[in-house]
Amino acid sequence: MKINAYLGFDDQCEAAFRFYHQCLGGTLEQLTRFGDTPACEHVPESHRDRIMHARLVIGDEAIMGSDSVPEHPFEGIKGVSLAINVDTASEAERVFAALSDGGQVVMPLAPTFWAARFGMFVDRFGVSWMVNCEKE
């Protein structure tokens, strides 16, 4: 069993997933627009260019997401963070710097009693992240 995050956006899903792909690598497997699916008749014309489903696979993990539609308006992402665990302090520094660019640092990346590096931020799309590199 795996649990994967599914993120909601207000017409920023494509930009967010292209940014995550740039920062994290992996394979951007899917960016499907509402207008390219049989469901397009159920979505207003103004929302058909929005992303119905995005999927970024990194190793054997994935993050997914979509844009909002009028009957399910976007209310922000609250009360959850995506946690990234990396193997080296240098990788923690690279990932933290890349993903937090244009966002808001909540806790700067630094050594802690449990980790060689740990830090938290909210990215430019409003998604909360934690980057962790455990001590050896």
Secondary structure by P-SEA (a helix, b strand, c coil): cbbbbbbbbccaaaaaaaaaaaacccccccccccccccccccccccccccccbbbbbccccccccccccccccccccccbbbbbbbccaaaaaaaaaaaaccccccccccccccccccbbbbccccccbbbbbbcc
